[in-house]
Amino acid sequence: MTPAKCHLWQLVKPTAEDLHGCFDTVEVFEDESHDRSCLLKCRACGQFYYYEFHEEIDWAEGNDPAHRVYIPVETRDEAEMLLGLGGRGLTRFSPRLHYDWTSDQERPEVYWVGK
């Protein structure tokens, strides 16, 4: 599903700042210290997104890499189906918005896959 009306889709090069504060949480599926998955809704257009967050622990440097993925969905049932896949299973779906902040980066990289 293409989120054509969503401002995030229309951005040429989205940034972490573009993601800040633009979602309401509709339902939380999982919420642990380094993993979170939920159904989000864009405050501007109402587009639903399945969201998954994973943080790795960097025991040596303390600079924990963080990865987030936002997949546009139409219903809660679609989001729940994605919940069962998790992690690498989500790479089969596009479009999807990624937020990757690895330990060697000063800022996170935000980009669409399948746009």
N, C-alpha and C positions, 0 to 999 in steps of 0.2 A: 504494500500500500504506500503510495507516494503522499506525503503530507504537504501537498501543494500550497495550502493556505497558511501554513505555519511560517512565522518569521524566521525560524531557524533554518528551514529549507531554502528560503530565499536569500540567505546570507552567502556571499561568495566565499568568505573565509571566516567561519565562526570561531569565536574565542571562548575561553573559560568565563570571561565576564558576561558574555551573551547568555550563558546558561544560568548564571547566578540570579536567583529569585524569580525565574520565569515559570516555575511549576508549582502546582498544588499536589500534595500526596492524596490519592484517592483511597488506596489500600496498600498496606504493607504485607508482603508475603513472608519475608525473612529479614531479620534485623539482628545481626551479631556484630561483634566489634570490628571484624575485617571483611564482612560480607553483608550485603543488603540487596534485596530485590523488592520492587513494588510497582504499582501502577500509578503513573503520573498523568497530570492533565495540564496542558499549556494554559497559562492564565490569559494570554492574548487571544487565542483562537479556539481553545477547547479541544485541541488534538490530544488524544491519549498516546502515551508512550509506555512500553514496558522498559523498566530501568533495572540495571544490574550493576553493582559496585563490588569491586574486589581490591583489597589492599594486601600487598605482600609485606612480610616483616623483613627488614634489613637489619639483621643483628649486628653486623660489623660497623656500618656507618650511621644507622638510625634514620636514613633517608628512605622511608618506605614508598616504593612505587605504588601508584594507584591507577586503576583502570575502571572506566565506566562505559556502559553502552546504553544507548537509547534507541529502541525500536518502535516505530510508529505502529499502533494497532487500532482497531476499530472497537473492540469489545474487551471486557474483562476476561471472557473465555479465551480469547486469543492470547492475552497476557499470561493466563494460567498455563496454557499449553507451552509457552516459551519458558516458563519457570521450570518445567520438567526437563528441559534440555540443558540449560545452564552453560556457562563458560564457552568452550569451543563449539558446542552445538549451535550457538547463536550465530556463528559465522556463516551459516547457510542462508541467513535472511538478509535481504536488503530491500530498501535502503535502511541504513542504520547509522547513527551518529556515535562516534567514538571520542572519548576523552582519555588520553594516555599521558601519564606523568611518570616517566622512568627516573631512576635515581641519578642519571647523568644529565638530566635536563633542568634548565633554570625555570622553565614555564611548561605547562602542559600543552600537548598538541591536541587540537580539536579538529575533527574532519569527518566528512560523510563518506560512507562506502556505498556505492551503487547509485550515485547521483549523476 
